[in-house]
Amino acid sequence: MRPMLPPDYHPSEDEEFMNPVQREYFRQKLLRWRAELQAESSATLQQLKEESLAEADISDRATLETDRYTELRTRDRERKLISKIDAALMRIEDGSYGYCEETAEPIGIRRLEARPIATLSLEAQERHERMERTHRDD
């Protein structure tokens, strides 16, 4: 049985970290985000089906093809994001949500509010990005 969320609930640093109410808050936030992405994807697919590439003007056709390409790239990024949302939902179910994959320390409420799919604490993420920059410069 999932806890009921008060309508105006927002997690705070004063509460026990990842208590049942916080987990439910983030679960609902992730589900809403996922539903929005899926709705946008469905709308895009419908729009692409309805559009015709049989434009008379070659520049109009080129513009339409460029727009389609950009839209499809956006949808591909969103598809990857949906898989990250699904992984976060699974972490909520197994109890590991909100904890850094590297250090097992709490990620922090503010970071999770900003990036609910975060898997690393801010410090671990910064270390990871520094390592990427260092290796990219090699």
Secondary structure as a PSIPRED ss2 file (coil, helix, strand):
# PSIPRED VFORMAT (PSIPRED V4.0)

   1 M C   1.000  0.000  0.000
   2 R C   1.000  0.000  0.000
   3 P C   1.000  0.000  0.000
   4 M C   1.000  0.000  0.000
   5 L C   1.000  0.000  0.000
   6 P C   1.000  0.000  0.000
   7 P C   1.000  0.000  0.000
   8 D C   1.000  0.000  0.000
   9 Y C   1.000  0.000  0.000
  10 H C   1.000  0.000  0.000
  11 P C   1.000  0.000  0.000
  12 S C   1.000  0.000  0.000
  13 E C   1.000  0.000  0.000
  14 D C   1.000  0.000  0.000
  15 E C   1.000  0.000  0.000
  16 E C   1.000  0.000  0.000
  17 F C   1.000  0.000  0.000
  18 M C   1.000  0.000  0.000
  19 N C   1.000  0.000  0.000
  20 P H   0.000  1.000  0.000
  21 V H   0.000  1.000  0.000
  22 Q H   0.000  1.000  0.000
  23 R H   0.000  1.000  0.000
  24 E H   0.000  1.000  0.000
  25 Y H   0.000  1.000  0.000
  26 F H   0.000  1.000  0.000
  27 R H   0.000  1.000  0.000
  28 Q H   0.000  1.000  0.000
  29 K H   0.000  1.000  0.000
  30 L H   0.000  1.000  0.000
  31 L H   0.000  1.000  0.000
  32 R H   0.000  1.000  0.000
  33 W H   0.000  1.000  0.000
  34 R H   0.000  1.000  0.000
  35 A H   0.000  1.000  0.000
  36 E H   0.000  1.000  0.000
  37 L H   0.000  1.000  0.000
  38 Q H   0.000  1.000  0.000
  39 A H   0.000  1.000  0.000
  40 E H   0.000  1.000  0.000
  41 S H   0.000  1.000  0.000
  42 S H   0.000  1.000  0.000
  43 A H   0.000  1.000  0.000
  44 T H   0.000  1.000  0.000
  45 L H   0.000  1.000  0.000
  46 Q H   0.000  1.000  0.000
  47 Q H   0.000  1.000  0.000
  48 L H   0.000  1.000  0.000
  49 K H   0.000  1.000  0.000
  50 E H   0.000  1.000  0.000
  51 E C   1.000  0.000  0.000
  52 S C   1.000  0.000  0.000
  53 L C   1.000  0.000  0.000
  54 A C   1.000  0.000  0.000
  55 E C   1.000  0.000  0.000
  56 A C   1.000  0.000  0.000
  57 D C   1.000  0.000  0.000
  58 I H   0.000  1.000  0.000
  59 S H   0.000  1.000  0.000
  60 D H   0.000  1.000  0.000
  61 R H   0.000  1.000  0.000
  62 A H   0.000  1.000  0.000
  63 T H   0.000  1.000  0.000
  64 L H   0.000  1.000  0.000
  65 E H   0.000  1.000  0.000
  66 T H   0.000  1.000  0.000
  67 D H   0.000  1.000  0.000
  68 R H   0.000  1.000  0.000
  69 Y H   0.000  1.000  0.000
  70 T H   0.000  1.000  0.000
  71 E H   0.000  1.000  0.000
  72 L H   0.000  1.000  0.000
  73 R H   0.000  1.000  0.000
  74 T H   0.000  1.000  0.000
  75 R H   0.000  1.000  0.000
  76 D H   0.000  1.000  0.000
  77 R H   0.000  1.000  0.000
  78 E H   0.000  1.000  0.000
  79 R H   0.000  1.000  0.000
  80 K H   0.000  1.000  0.000
  81 L H   0.000  1.000  0.000
  82 I H   0.000  1.000  0.000
  83 S H   0.000  1.000  0.000
  84 K H   0.000  1.000  0.000
  85 I H   0.000  1.000  0.000
  86 D H   0.000  1.000  0.000
  87 A H   0.000  1.000  0.000
  88 A H   0.000  1.000  0.000
  89 L H   0.000  1.000  0.000
  90 M H   0.000  1.000  0.000
  91 R H   0.000  1.000  0.000
  92 I H   0.000  1.000  0.000
  93 E H   0.000  1.000  0.000
  94 D H   0.000  1.000  0.000
  95 G C   1.000  0.000  0.000
  96 S C   1.000  0.000  0.000
  97 Y C   1.000  0.000  0.000
  98 G C   1.000  0.000  0.000
  99 Y E   0.000  0.000  1.000
 100 C C   1.000  0.000  0.000
 101 E C   1.000  0.000  0.000
 102 E C   1.000  0.000  0.000
 103 T C   1.000  0.000  0.000
 104 A C   1.000  0.000  0.000
 105 E C   1.000  0.000  0.000
 106 P E   0.000  0.000  1.000
 107 I C   1.000  0.000  0.000
 108 G C   1.000  0.000  0.000
 109 I H   0.000  1.000  0.000
 110 R H   0.000  1.000  0.000
 111 R H   0.000  1.000  0.000
 112 L H   0.000  1.000  0.000
 113 E H   0.000  1.000  0.000
 114 A H   0.000  1.000  0.000
 115 R C   1.000  0.000  0.000
 116 P C   1.000  0.000  0.000
 117 I C   1.000  0.000  0.000
 118 A C   1.000  0.000  0.000
 119 T C   1.000  0.000  0.000
 120 L C   1.000  0.000  0.000
 121 S C   1.000  0.000  0.000
 122 L H   0.000  1.000  0.000
 123 E H   0.000  1.000  0.000
 124 A H   0.000  1.000  0.000
 125 Q H   0.000  1.000  0.000
 126 E H   0.000  1.000  0.000
 127 R H   0.000  1.000  0.000
 128 H H   0.000  1.000  0.000
 129 E H   0.000  1.000  0.000
 130 R H   0.000  1.000  0.000
 131 M H   0.000  1.000  0.000
 132 E H   0.000  1.000  0.000
 133 R H   0.000  1.000  0.000
 134 T H   0.000  1.000  0.000
 135 H H   0.000  1.000  0.000
 136 R H   0.000  1.000  0.000
 137 D H   0.000  1.000  0.000
 138 D C   1.000  0.000  0.000
